[in-house]
Amino acid sequence: MADSAATARTAGIRSAILANNTEGKLHFRGIVAHPAAACDFLAAATGLAKVRIKDAMIKGAVWHKRQGQKEKRIRKATLQLLPGDSIELYYDPSVLALVPPSPRLIFEAKHYSAWLKPANLLTQGTRYGDHCSLLRCVDIFFRNSKEIHPVHRLDREAFGLVLVAHTRQGASALSELFRRGAIEKRYWAVVQGIPGDVGETITISRPLEGKAATTVITVTGHSPEKNCSTVDILLMTGRFHQIRRHLSQAGYPIIGDPAYGNKGARTDTPLQLCAYTLRFTCPFSRKMQILTL
Protein backbone atom coordinates (compact mmCIF):
# COMPACT_ATOMS: atom_id res chain seq x y z
CA MET A 1 0.00 0.00 0.00
CA ALA A 2 1.34 3.44 -0.92
CA ASP A 3 2.27 5.77 1.92
CA SER A 4 0.55 9.10 2.52
CA ALA A 5 3.16 11.12 0.66
CA ALA A 6 2.86 8.94 -2.43
CA THR A 7 -0.93 9.13 -2.26
CA ALA A 8 -0.74 12.88 -1.99
CA ARG A 9 1.50 13.11 -5.03
CA THR A 10 -0.88 10.88 -6.97
CA ALA A 11 -3.85 13.01 -5.98
CA GLY A 12 -2.09 16.18 -7.04
CA ILE A 13 -3.18 18.09 -3.96
CA ARG A 14 -3.22 21.86 -3.98
CA SER A 15 -4.42 22.64 -0.48
CA ALA A 16 -4.45 24.83 2.58
CA ILE A 17 -4.86 23.96 6.24
CA LEU A 18 -6.87 27.00 7.25
CA ALA A 19 -7.21 26.42 10.99
CA ASN A 20 -5.73 24.07 13.53
CA ASN A 21 -5.45 24.01 17.31
CA THR A 22 -4.51 21.83 20.24
CA GLU A 23 -8.02 20.40 20.51
CA GLY A 24 -7.62 18.86 17.06
CA LYS A 25 -10.01 21.20 15.29
CA LEU A 26 -9.07 21.58 11.66
CA HIS A 27 -10.37 23.25 8.51
CA PHE A 28 -8.87 21.95 5.27
CA ARG A 29 -9.52 23.07 1.70
CA GLY A 30 -8.02 21.38 -1.32
CA ILE A 31 -8.20 21.52 -5.13
CA VAL A 32 -7.86 18.25 -7.05
CA ALA A 33 -5.35 18.00 -9.91
CA HIS A 34 -5.69 14.27 -10.61
CA PRO A 35 -8.53 11.77 -9.93
CA ALA A 36 -8.62 10.37 -6.40
CA ALA A 37 -11.08 8.87 -3.93
CA ALA A 38 -12.36 11.50 -1.48
CA CYS A 39 -11.25 9.64 1.65
CA ASP A 40 -7.77 8.94 0.26
CA PHE A 41 -7.36 12.56 -0.80
CA LEU A 42 -8.32 13.95 2.60
CA ALA A 43 -6.31 11.43 4.60
CA ALA A 44 -3.19 12.16 2.56
CA ALA A 45 -3.64 15.91 2.78
CA THR A 46 -4.45 16.20 6.47
CA GLY A 47 -2.66 13.26 8.04
CA LEU A 48 -5.88 12.13 9.73
CA ALA A 49 -6.59 8.41 9.84
CA LYS A 50 -9.04 7.19 7.21
CA VAL A 51 -11.39 5.92 9.91
CA ARG A 52 -11.66 9.49 11.21
CA ILE A 53 -12.18 10.88 7.72
CA LYS A 54 -14.97 8.35 7.06
CA ASP A 55 -16.65 9.21 10.36
CA ALA A 56 -16.48 12.92 9.52
CA MET A 57 -17.94 12.28 6.08
CA ILE A 58 -20.85 10.23 7.43
CA LYS A 59 -21.59 13.00 9.92
CA GLY A 60 -21.66 15.72 7.26
CA ALA A 61 -18.36 17.52 7.82
CA VAL A 62 -17.07 17.25 4.23
CA TRP A 63 -18.16 19.55 1.39
CA HIS A 64 -17.61 19.07 -2.34
CA LYS A 65 -17.88 21.52 -5.24
CA ARG A 66 -17.66 20.56 -8.91
CA GLN A 67 -17.59 23.16 -11.66
CA GLY A 68 -21.11 23.99 -12.80
CA GLN A 69 -22.71 22.32 -9.77
CA LYS A 70 -23.79 23.49 -6.34
CA GLU A 71 -21.64 22.77 -3.33
CA LYS A 72 -22.97 19.86 -1.27
CA ARG A 73 -22.09 17.57 1.61
CA ILE A 74 -20.62 14.23 0.60
CA ARG A 75 -20.73 11.09 2.72
CA LYS A 76 -19.33 8.41 0.39
CA ALA A 77 -15.67 7.71 1.14
CA THR A 78 -15.06 6.22 -2.33
CA LEU A 79 -16.52 9.16 -4.24
CA GLN A 80 -14.16 9.85 -7.14
CA LEU A 81 -12.86 13.40 -7.23
CA LEU A 82 -12.08 14.90 -10.61
CA PRO A 83 -9.47 17.50 -11.61
CA GLY A 84 -10.68 20.97 -10.69
CA ASP A 85 -12.97 19.74 -7.89
CA SER A 86 -12.70 21.51 -4.58
CA ILE A 87 -13.19 19.70 -1.29
CA GLU A 88 -13.37 21.01 2.27
CA LEU A 89 -13.17 19.26 5.61
CA TYR A 90 -14.45 20.94 8.79
CA TYR A 91 -13.08 18.65 11.47
CA ASP A 92 -13.97 19.22 15.12
CA PRO A 93 -13.65 16.13 17.36
CA SER A 94 -15.90 17.68 20.01
CA VAL A 95 -18.73 18.11 17.48
CA LEU A 96 -18.27 14.69 15.89
CA ALA A 97 -18.38 13.02 19.33
CA LEU A 98 -21.84 14.42 20.12
CA VAL A 99 -24.76 11.98 20.26
CA PRO A 100 -27.98 13.64 19.09
CA PRO A 101 -31.24 13.32 21.07
CA SER A 102 -33.98 11.60 19.08
CA PRO A 103 -36.85 13.57 17.52
CA ARG A 104 -40.37 12.08 17.34
CA LEU A 105 -42.66 11.97 14.31
CA ILE A 106 -45.96 13.70 15.12
CA PHE A 107 -47.67 13.83 11.72
CA GLU A 108 -46.87 12.65 8.20
CA ALA A 109 -48.36 13.65 4.84
CA LYS A 110 -47.14 13.41 1.26
CA HIS A 111 -45.66 16.89 1.08
CA TYR A 112 -44.54 17.44 4.67
CA SER A 113 -44.25 16.02 8.16
CA ALA A 114 -44.26 17.46 11.69
CA TRP A 115 -41.72 16.55 14.35
CA LEU A 116 -41.15 17.06 18.03
CA LYS A 117 -37.64 18.48 18.13
CA PRO A 118 -36.03 17.88 21.52
CA ALA A 119 -33.89 20.49 23.22
CA ASN A 120 -30.23 20.58 22.16
CA LEU A 121 -30.96 19.32 18.66
CA LEU A 122 -30.21 21.80 15.87
CA THR A 123 -32.85 22.27 13.20
CA GLN A 124 -30.19 22.34 10.48
CA GLY A 125 -26.56 21.32 10.50
CA THR A 126 -23.45 23.52 10.35
CA ARG A 127 -20.32 23.37 8.23
CA TYR A 128 -18.85 21.07 10.90
CA GLY A 129 -21.57 18.44 10.52
CA ASP A 130 -25.27 17.70 10.48
CA HIS A 131 -25.61 14.47 12.47
CA CYS A 132 -26.93 16.49 15.43
CA SER A 133 -29.63 18.18 13.35
CA LEU A 134 -33.33 17.46 12.97
CA LEU A 135 -33.09 17.38 9.17
CA ARG A 136 -30.44 14.66 9.19
CA CYS A 137 -32.35 12.65 11.80
CA VAL A 138 -35.46 12.86 9.62
CA ASP A 139 -33.45 11.78 6.57
CA ILE A 140 -32.15 8.73 8.45
CA PHE A 141 -35.64 7.95 9.81
CA PHE A 142 -37.02 7.75 6.27
CA ARG A 143 -33.92 5.83 5.09
CA ASN A 144 -33.05 8.55 2.56
CA SER A 145 -36.28 7.79 0.68
CA LYS A 146 -37.76 11.31 0.88
CA GLU A 147 -36.64 14.77 -0.06
CA ILE A 148 -35.80 16.86 3.00
CA HIS A 149 -36.42 20.62 2.86
CA PRO A 150 -36.35 23.06 5.81
CA VAL A 151 -39.21 25.57 5.99
CA HIS A 152 -38.68 27.11 9.44
CA ARG A 153 -36.46 26.76 12.49
CA LEU A 154 -36.59 26.37 16.24
CA ASP A 155 -33.77 27.44 18.54
CA ARG A 156 -31.38 24.65 19.51
CA GLU A 157 -32.13 25.12 23.22
CA ALA A 158 -35.91 25.11 22.71
CA PHE A 159 -38.11 22.09 22.05
CA GLY A 160 -41.35 21.62 20.17
CA LEU A 161 -42.98 21.32 16.76
CA VAL A 162 -41.07 21.77 13.51
CA LEU A 163 -42.35 21.21 9.97
CA VAL A 164 -40.17 19.48 7.37
CA ALA A 165 -41.11 19.51 3.66
CA HIS A 166 -40.67 16.42 1.47
CA THR A 167 -41.34 17.91 -1.96
CA ARG A 168 -40.37 21.15 -3.65
CA GLN A 169 -44.07 22.01 -3.85
CA GLY A 170 -44.38 21.43 -0.12
CA ALA A 171 -41.34 23.56 0.67
CA SER A 172 -42.57 26.40 -1.53
CA ALA A 173 -46.17 26.34 -0.23
CA LEU A 174 -45.25 26.11 3.47
CA SER A 175 -42.52 28.75 3.17
CA GLU A 176 -45.07 31.08 1.62
CA LEU A 177 -47.47 30.47 4.52
CA PHE A 178 -44.75 31.31 7.01
CA ARG A 179 -43.77 34.39 5.00
CA ARG A 180 -47.35 35.66 5.02
CA GLY A 181 -47.84 34.89 8.71
CA ALA A 182 -50.58 32.41 7.80
CA ILE A 183 -49.32 29.78 10.24
CA GLU A 184 -50.33 30.40 13.85
CA LYS A 185 -47.39 29.56 16.12
CA ARG A 186 -48.04 29.14 19.83
CA TYR A 187 -45.51 28.55 22.57
CA TRP A 188 -45.48 28.21 26.32
CA ALA A 189 -42.69 29.40 28.57
CA VAL A 190 -41.75 29.78 32.21
CA VAL A 191 -40.42 33.27 32.90
CA GLN A 192 -38.86 35.05 35.84
CA GLY A 193 -41.10 37.51 37.60
CA ILE A 194 -44.82 38.29 37.47
CA PRO A 195 -45.68 40.03 34.17
CA GLY A 196 -49.38 40.41 35.04
CA ASP A 197 -52.48 38.84 36.52
CA VAL A 198 -53.54 35.37 35.40
CA GLY A 199 -55.51 35.78 32.19
CA GLU A 200 -53.95 39.13 31.36
CA THR A 201 -52.70 39.55 27.77
CA ILE A 202 -49.68 41.71 27.02
CA THR A 203 -48.47 42.76 23.57
CA ILE A 204 -44.76 43.43 23.14
CA SER A 205 -44.01 45.41 19.97
CA ARG A 206 -40.33 46.27 19.78
CA PRO A 207 -38.28 46.35 16.55
CA LEU A 208 -35.44 43.86 16.23
CA GLU A 209 -32.63 44.55 13.76
CA GLY A 210 -34.67 47.51 12.57
CA LYS A 211 -37.65 45.33 11.63
CA ALA A 212 -41.10 45.27 13.22
CA ALA A 213 -41.55 42.47 15.75
CA THR A 214 -44.63 41.61 17.80
CA THR A 215 -45.05 39.01 20.52
CA VAL A 216 -48.33 38.49 22.38
CA ILE A 217 -48.20 36.79 25.79
CA THR A 218 -51.01 35.65 28.07
CA VAL A 219 -50.24 34.93 31.71
CA THR A 220 -51.50 31.45 32.60
CA GLY A 221 -50.09 30.90 36.07
CA HIS A 222 -47.91 32.16 38.92
CA SER A 223 -45.46 30.64 41.34
CA PRO A 224 -44.89 33.46 43.86
CA GLU A 225 -42.54 31.42 46.03
CA LYS A 226 -40.24 30.92 43.01
CA ASN A 227 -40.94 34.37 41.57
CA CYS A 228 -41.85 32.93 38.17
CA SER A 229 -44.86 32.66 35.87
CA THR A 230 -46.10 30.49 33.01
CA VAL A 231 -47.15 32.27 29.84
CA ASP A 232 -48.81 31.34 26.58
CA ILE A 233 -47.20 33.03 23.58
CA LEU A 234 -48.56 33.91 20.16
CA LEU A 235 -45.71 34.77 17.81
CA MET A 236 -46.83 37.35 15.26
CA THR A 237 -43.47 37.78 13.48
CA GLY A 238 -40.40 35.59 13.25
CA ARG A 239 -37.26 37.55 14.07
CA PHE A 240 -34.07 35.95 15.38
CA HIS A 241 -34.60 34.79 18.99
CA GLN A 242 -37.66 37.04 19.06
CA ILE A 243 -39.52 35.50 22.01
CA ARG A 244 -36.41 35.24 24.16
CA ARG A 245 -35.26 38.77 23.39
CA HIS A 246 -38.69 40.38 23.79
CA LEU A 247 -39.35 38.75 27.14
CA SER A 248 -35.87 39.60 28.37
CA GLN A 249 -36.23 43.22 27.24
CA ALA A 250 -39.59 43.41 29.04
CA GLY A 251 -37.90 42.28 32.26
CA TYR A 252 -39.21 38.70 32.28
CA PRO A 253 -36.47 36.47 30.83
CA ILE A 254 -37.24 32.81 30.18
CA ILE A 255 -35.98 30.44 32.85
CA GLY A 256 -32.87 28.60 31.66
CA ASP A 257 -32.03 31.04 28.86
CA PRO A 258 -28.21 30.99 28.51
CA ALA A 259 -28.12 34.01 26.19
CA TYR A 260 -30.79 36.42 27.46
CA GLY A 261 -31.39 35.31 31.04
CA ASN A 262 -30.44 37.26 34.14
CA LYS A 263 -26.73 37.33 34.83
CA GLY A 264 -25.85 35.18 37.80
CA ALA A 265 -28.92 32.95 37.36
CA ARG A 266 -28.56 29.17 37.41
CA THR A 267 -27.31 27.78 34.11
CA ASP A 268 -28.05 24.09 34.71
CA THR A 269 -31.79 24.50 34.02
CA PRO A 270 -32.88 23.77 30.41
CA LEU A 271 -34.53 26.57 28.47
CA GLN A 272 -38.20 26.57 29.46
CA LEU A 273 -39.60 27.33 26.02
CA CYS A 274 -41.77 24.98 23.94
CA ALA A 275 -43.41 25.40 20.52
CA TYR A 276 -46.58 23.44 21.21
CA THR A 277 -49.05 24.32 18.42
CA LEU A 278 -48.97 25.00 14.68
CA ARG A 279 -52.30 25.91 13.10
CA PHE A 280 -52.78 26.55 9.38
CA THR A 281 -54.86 25.74 6.34
CA CYS A 282 -53.09 22.92 4.53
CA PRO A 283 -52.13 24.23 1.07
CA PHE A 284 -52.86 20.81 -0.45
CA SER A 285 -55.98 19.47 1.30
CA ARG A 286 -57.38 22.99 1.96
CA LYS A 287 -58.44 21.72 5.39
CA MET A 288 -57.54 23.28 8.73
CA GLN A 289 -54.49 21.56 10.13
CA ILE A 290 -53.97 21.78 13.89
CA LEU A 291 -50.76 20.17 15.14
CA THR A 292 -50.29 20.23 18.89
CA LEU A 293 -48.30 18.51 21.64
C-alpha positions in Angstrom: 0.0 0.0 0.0 1.3 3.4 -0.9 2.3 5.8 1.9 0.6 9.1 2.5 3.2 11.1 0.7 2.9 8.9 -2.4 -0.9 9.1 -2.3 -0.7 12.9 -2.0 1.5 13.1 -5.0 -0.9 10.9 -7.0 -3.9 13.0 -6.0 -2.1 16.2 -7.0 -3.2 18.1 -4.0 -3.2 21.9 -4.0 -4.4 22.6 -0.5 -4.4 24.8 2.6 -4.9 24.0 6.2 -6.9 27.0 7.3 -7.2 26.4 11.0 -5.7 24.1 13.5 -5.5 24.0 17.3 -4.5 21.8 20.2 -8.0 20.4 20.5 -7.6 18.9 17.1 -10.0 21.2 15.3 -9.1 21.6 11.7 -10.4 23.2 8.5 -8.9 21.9 5.3 -9.5 23.1 1.7 -8.0 21.4 -1.3 -8.2 21.5 -5.1 -7.9 18.3 -7.0 -5.4 18.0 -9.9 -5.7 14.3 -10.6 -8.5 11.8 -9.9 -8.6 10.4 -6.4 -11.1 8.9 -3.9 -12.4 11.5 -1.5 -11.2 9.6 1.6 -7.8 8.9 0.3 -7.4 12.6 -0.8 -8.3 13.9 2.6 -6.3 11.4 4.6 -3.2 12.2 2.6 -3.6 15.9 2.8 -4.5 16.2 6.5 -2.7 13.3 8.0 -5.9 12.1 9.7 -6.6 8.4 9.8 -9.0 7.2 7.2 -11.4 5.9 9.9 -11.7 9.5 11.2 -12.2 10.9 7.7 -15.0 8.4 7.1 -16.7 9.2 10.4 -16.5 12.9 9.5 -17.9 12.3 6.1 -20.9 10.2 7.4 -21.6 13.0 9.9 -21.7 15.7 7.3 -18.4 17.5 7.8 -17.1 17.3 4.2 -18.2 19.5 1.4 -17.6 19.1 -2.3 -17.9 21.5 -5.2 -17.7 20.6 -8.9 -17.6 23.2 -11.7 -21.1 24.0 -12.8 -22.7 22.3 -9.8 -23.8 23.5 -6.3 -21.6 22.8 -3.3 -23.0 19.9 -1.3 -22.1 17.6 1.6 -20.6 14.2 0.6 -20.7 11.1 2.7 -19.3 8.4 0.4 -15.7 7.7 1.1 -15.1 6.2 -2.3 -16.5 9.2 -4.2 -14.2 9.9 -7.1 -12.9 13.4 -7.2 -12.1 14.9 -10.6 -9.5 17.5 -11.6 -10.7 21.0 -10.7 -13.0 19.7 -7.9 -12.7 21.5 -4.6 -13.2 19.7 -1.3 -13.4 21.0 2.3 -13.2 19.3 5.6 -14.5 20.9 8.8 -13.1 18.7 11.5 -14.0 19.2 15.1 -13.7 16.1 17.4 -15.9 17.7 20.0 -18.7 18.1 17.5 -18.3 14.7 15.9 -18.4 13.0 19.3 -21.8 14.4 20.1 -24.8 12.0 20.3 -28.0 13.6 19.1 -31.2 13.3 21.1 -34.0 11.6 19.1 -36.9 13.6 17.5 -40.4 12.1 17.3 -42.7 12.0 14.3 -46.0 13.7 15.1 -47.7 13.8 11.7 -46.9 12.6 8.2 -48.4 13.6 4.8 -47.1 13.4 1.3 -45.7 16.9 1.1 -44.5 17.4 4.7 -44.3 16.0 8.2 -44.3 17.5 11.7 -41.7 16.5 14.4 -41.2 17.1 18.0 -37.6 18.5 18.1 -36.0 17.9 21.5 -33.9 20.5 23.2 -30.2 20.6 22.2 -31.0 19.3 18.7 -30.2 21.8 15.9 -32.9 22.3 13.2 -30.2 22.3 10.5 -26.6 21.3 10.5 -23.5 23.5 10.4 -20.3 23.4 8.2 -18.8 21.1 10.9 -21.6 18.4 10.5 -25.3 17.7 10.5 -25.6 14.5 12.5 -26.9 16.5 15.4 -29.6 18.2 13.3 -33.3 17.5 13.0 -33.1 17.4 9.2 -30.4 14.7 9.2 -32.3 12.6 11.8 -35.5 12.9 9.6 -33.4 11.8 6.6 -32.2 8.7 8.5 -35.6 7.9 9.8 -37.0 7.7 6.3 -33.9 5.8 5.1 -33.0 8.5 2.6 -36.3 7.8 0.7 -37.8 11.3 0.9 -36.6 14.8 -0.1 -35.8 16.9 3.0 -36.4 20.6 2.9 -36.3 23.1 5.8 -39.2 25.6 6.0 -38.7 27.1 9.4 -36.5 26.8 12.5 -36.6 26.4 16.2 -33.8 27.4 18.5 -31.4 24.7 19.5 -32.1 25.1 23.2 -35.9 25.1 22.7 -38.1 22.1 22.1 -41.3 21.6 20.2 -43.0 21.3 16.8 -41.1 21.8 13.5 -42.4 21.2 10.0 -40.2 19.5 7.4 -41.1 19.5 3.7 -40.7 16.4 1.5 -41.3 17.9 -2.0 -40.4 21.1 -3.7 -44.1 22.0 -3.8 -44.4 21.4 -0.1 -41.3 23.6 0.7 -42.6 26.4 -1.5 -46.2 26.3 -0.2 -45.2 26.1 3.5 -42.5 28.7 3.2 -45.1 31.1 1.6 -47.5 30.5 4.5 -44.7 31.3 7.0 -43.8 34.4 5.0 -47.4 35.7 5.0 -47.8 34.9 8.7 -50.6 32.4 7.8 -49.3 29.8 10.2 -50.3 30.4 13.8 -47.4 29.6 16.1 -48.0 29.1 19.8 -45.5 28.5 22.6 -45.5 28.2 26.3 -42.7 29.4 28.6 -41.7 29.8 32.2 -40.4 33.3 32.9 -38.9 35.0 35.8 -41.1 37.5 37.6 -44.8 38.3 37.5 -45.7 40.0 34.2 -49.4 40.4 35.0 -52.5 38.8 36.5 -53.5 35.4 35.4 -55.5 35.8 32.2 -53.9 39.1 31.4 -52.7 39.5 27.8 -49.7 41.7 27.0 -48.5 42.8 23.6 -44.8 43.4 23.1 -44.0 45.4 20.0 -40.3 46.3 19.8 -38.3 46.3 16.5 -35.4 43.9 16.2 -32.6 44.6 13.8 -34.7 47.5 12.6 -37.6 45.3 11.6 -41.1 45.3 13.2 -41.6 42.5 15.7 -44.6 41.6 17.8 -45.0 39.0 20.5 -48.3 38.5 22.4 -48.2 36.8 25.8 -51.0 35.7 28.1 -50.2 34.9 31.7 -51.5 31.4 32.6 -50.1 30.9 36.1 -47.9 32.2 38.9 -45.5 30.6 41.3 -44.9 33.5 43.9 -42.5 31.4 46.0 -40.2 30.9 43.0 -40.9 34.4 41.6 -41.9 32.9 38.2 -44.9 32.7 35.9 -46.1 30.5 33.0 -47.1 32.3 29.8 -48.8 31.3 26.6 -47.2 33.0 23.6 -48.6 33.9 20.2 -45.7 34.8 17.8 -46.8 37.4 15.3 -43.5 37.8 13.5 -40.4 35.6 13.3 -37.3 37.6 14.1 -34.1 35.9 15.4 -34.6 34.8 19.0 -37.7 37.0 19.1 -39.5 35.5 22.0 -36.4 35.2 24.2 -35.3 38.8 23.4 -38.7 40.4 23.8 -39.4 38.7 27.1 -35.9 39.6 28.4 -36.2 43.2 27.2 -39.6 43.4 29.0 -37.9 42.3 32.3 -39.2 38.7 32.3 -36.5 36.5 30.8 -37.2 32.8 30.2 -36.0 30.4 32.8 -32.9 28.6 31.7 -32.0 31.0 28.9 -28.2 31.0 28.5 -28.1 34.0 26.2 -30.8 36.4 27.5 -31.4 35.3 31.0 -30.4 37.3 34.1 -26.7 37.3 34.8 -25.9 35.2 37.8 -28.9 33.0 37.4 -28.6 29.2 37.4 -27.3 27.8 34.1 -28.0 24.1 34.7 -31.8 24.5 34.0 -32.9 23.8 30.4 -34.5 26.6 28.5 -38.2 26.6 29.5 -39.6 27.3 26.0 -41.8 25.0 23.9 -43.4 25.4 20.5 -46.6 23.4 21.2 -49.1 24.3 18.4 -49.0 25.0 14.7 -52.3 25.9 13.1 -52.8 26.6 9.4 -54.9 25.7 6.3 -53.1 22.9 4.5 -52.1 24.2 1.1 -52.9 20.8 -0.5 -56.0 19.5 1.3 -57.4 23.0 2.0 -58.4 21.7 5.4 -57.5 23.3 8.7 -54.5 21.6 10.1 -54.0 21.8 13.9 -50.8 20.2 15.1 -50.3 20.2 18.9 -48.3 18.5 21.6 
